[in-house]
Amino acid sequence: MVPQELAAIVERQGRNRGCIILPIFYMVDPRDVRHQSGPYRNAFRQHEQNVDEETIRIWKDALNKVGALKGWHVKSNDEYVLPYSCLLVYSFTKQGAIADLVTGVVWSHLTKNNNVLEIDKLIGIDDHVEAVKESMALDSPCMKIVGIYGMGGIGKTTIAKAVYNNVSAQFDRCSFVENVREMLEQKDGVITLQKHIVSNILMVNIAESIVNNSEGIRAIRDRVSRFKFLVVLDDVDETFEFEKILGNMENFVSGSRFIFTSRNIKVLSMLADDIKLYRVQEMSHQHSLQLFCNYAFKKDIPPSNYETLSNDIVSVAAGLPLTLKVVGSLLFQEEEEIWRDKLKQLKEIPEQKVVDRLKISYDTLNEEAKRIFLDIACFFVGEDKEIAFYMWSDLGFFPTTNINILNQRSMIGIVVAGSRKKLIFQMHDQLRDIGREIVRQENRRHPWKTSRIWSKEKALNVLLNKKGTNQVEGIIMRYNNFEILKNLNMEELGTISKLRYLDINVSVLIDDFGDYIPNLRWLRLRNGPSDNFNVENLVILEVSSFSFNACTQMASKLKVLKLSGYWLNEFPQFPHSGSLEILELVDSFHHPLIRKDLDIGNLWNLKELRLGECGVREITGGRIGMMPWENLKVLYLDDCEVREITGGTLGTMPLENMKAMHLLPSSLTSLFIIKCPKLEWLPNLENLVNLTGLHIHGCPVLKEILGLQGLKSLETLSLSCLEAVRSVDGLDSPYSLKSIQINACSALERLASTASLSQRLCISIRNCPCLTEILGLGGLQPWETLHLHDVLRLRRLHGFETVPPLIMLGGVVIRNCPLLTSLAQEDRPLQLNG
């Protein structure tokens, strides 16, 4: 470049501050340019003979300014210095590397204000963006990978775009690729994805230079990885393999970030061991209403005459942004009658665009996982996971694997619920409705020919019109009109050979009805009499509100027996039920002259025994070495009259005065003792080394809880309404204990640990007016929560010398503890009483 051209460029930059100069020092040292040394000295000596002094000064000033700028220094040995990093020299071996760098930087400046993705209306997204940014650890020099997951239509792509727009300015290069799953399904999908990423990062079209995936990996390694970049790959699934598409993770420059979105948490987890995961939850009702109104009314709130309808539709959408947008757009400027009709339709059948999007996850499932998904959608939302597990296992549906698949893909949820800490199924309302729509589509004209019937009207049609078919696999029939159904029986229905689940609240069964439903695995009977019956393949039997004559012909495969709200002439006998694993007797009534004992001597595989308000006074059976306790994991006693447990030569152990060692089985993982008004003593608990949950409630005369120091696996201790217990000592589970909940223990004076607990712990102590000491619970740093309510005599929390000031701990609530003045030894007033 001749000096006058360079001077003109510098002069223009001086007049227009928006101009940027990006110098390439090709085969020349920037220091020679800046100081006009080396070859420039001789050149200026020649110019000085022909050019005036002022022009020479302008040229030298221009060279001085440009020589001081950071740029690319290309040397004769094929080395160059990257801009903004002039202290480092990098070698390059491939022609065009400098061109890539220069072109990319020029393009980035030209498109600086255009590097923003278009996004749908952003409602309630700020918290999501901040959470993802926190996972990205933008201040860290290390390369990081973040995964965003959740069900289809939940807003993963929108959140990823918002994050991209928010942080892209912090990176040298950026790339956002949507619909990766669809791209990889196409011919040469891997190469197409590689070209897309490389072109975005280099800011040039390099489609011709990548002809196979090996070339793509090489281009990413040699030409892309040198940048500090942000790459977002949206909607990846099992077909995405990091190393086969992007190469070795170690190739990338520190400070780079990858963000992946997926429906499947397992896909993300397999990308890297240290990936940070973020789950997108449903929108709140408030934000849902605002988003819906933006599409339906083009404003944030509904008109007064549409307020109720709007809220009803938002409730049906259940926080799914996709549904809110689609339905809101459809109802824009429509009459009120159209709205009412659409609401009615949505309660039965989801909008087709939503179905198409969410059904993508269903279509990729294996056959067994599909059947489990449809079972949950039609029958088992809110039901106990473990009970359904027995049916699916017997049918060869591989429930352990397939339930895990459904959970990983955010198609179902599994949560702990109720005082019994059961694991129950959850499913988003839209996914539930789509599952049911899939079943409806099996035969819209003849619903009794579909695989599952959950509507009482359709089920009644099957019964009244004798339309049982071989297509039906499950029926829920909850109809309270006894007059209509009293004369029905299974014989009139014909053979329903595929029926495996029957939930019916009016008995239409006759003896040996197994001839008509030979594959039935799960039977729920309510509200009616039943005689002895036998179903060869029955795995689960639940009977309630029945006059129930003992099932002496129990099915040999029976795993679960639940009897509730029934009148028993005698407790059931189990001569052929060695397979039984769960036994529950709740809310039963008995003939007053019948002895109230329960013989479980043949139940060698029993894992759970639950007794509640059932009048059982003695549990008998078994002999030494063959006690049915050996596999027992859950013992649940709720408002029952149990006083004795008899075990062969172990003799009779009265529960009212029970201190014998090893009476309770060491296999127990959960022990529930609820409302046992006559229970004074528990057995020593020391041998329960596998116990994770101890729940004792409503035992007013229980005096002592011994052996807590032996509970090495204890995670949850829950005590309430124990009016005679004075102390709880020996909490010695430093690595497992997570929750201590004590409520309404009016005589409790002391709570103490023999070890310094290191686990993050939630402590809640309420309505314990006599508690004066909490000892040895130091080292709880950091606490998750500490709640002290109405602990009127508590003066000091001993053993907290190593705990930081209370104000630094999270989740601390102390109310109505008027005497509490210190955490350790020095008295100091607490300002948290309220």
Buried (B, 14 or more C-beta within 10 A) or exposed (E): EEBEEBBEBBEEBEEEEEEEBEBBBEEBBBEBBBBBEEEBEEEBEEEEEEBEEEBBEBBBEBBBBBBEBBBBBBBEEEEBBBBEEBEEEEEBEEEBBBEBBBBBBEBBEEEEEEBEBEBBEBBBBEEBBEBBBEBBEBEEEEBBBBBBBBBBBBBBBBBBBBBBBBBBEEBBBBBBBBEBBEBBEEEBBBBBBBBBBBBBBBBBEBEEBBEEBEBBBBBBBBBBBBBBBBBBBBBBBEBBEBEEBBBEBEBBBEBBBBBBBBBBBBBBBBBBEEBBBBBBEBBEBEBBBBBBBBBBBEEEEBEEEBEEBBBBBBBBBBBBBBBBBBBBEBBEEEEEEEBEEBBEEBBEBBBEBBBEBBBBBBEBBEEBBBBBBBBBBBBBBEBBBBBBBBBBBBBEBBBEEBBBBBBBBBBBBBEEEEEBBBEBBBBBBBBBBBBBBBBBEBBEEEBBBBBBBBBBEBBBBBBEEEBBBEBBBBBBBBBEEEEEBEEBBBEBBEBBBBBBBBBBBBBBBBBEBBBBBBBBBBBBBBBBEBEEBBBEBBBBBBBBBBEBBBBEBBBEBBBBBBBBBBBBEEBBBBEBBBBBBBBBBBBBEBEEEEEBBBBBBBBBBBBBBBBBBBBBBBBBBBEEEBBBBBBBBBBBBBBBBBBBBBBBEBEEBBBEEBEEEEBBBBBBBBBBBBBBEBBBBBBBBBBBBBBBBBBBBBBBBBBBBBBBBBBBBBBBBBBBBBBBBEBBBBBBBBEBBBBBBBBBBBBBBBBBBEBEBEBEBBBBBBBBBBBBBBBBBBBBBEBBBBBBBBBBBBBBBBBBEEBEEBEEBEEBEBEBBEEBBBBBEEEEEBEBBE
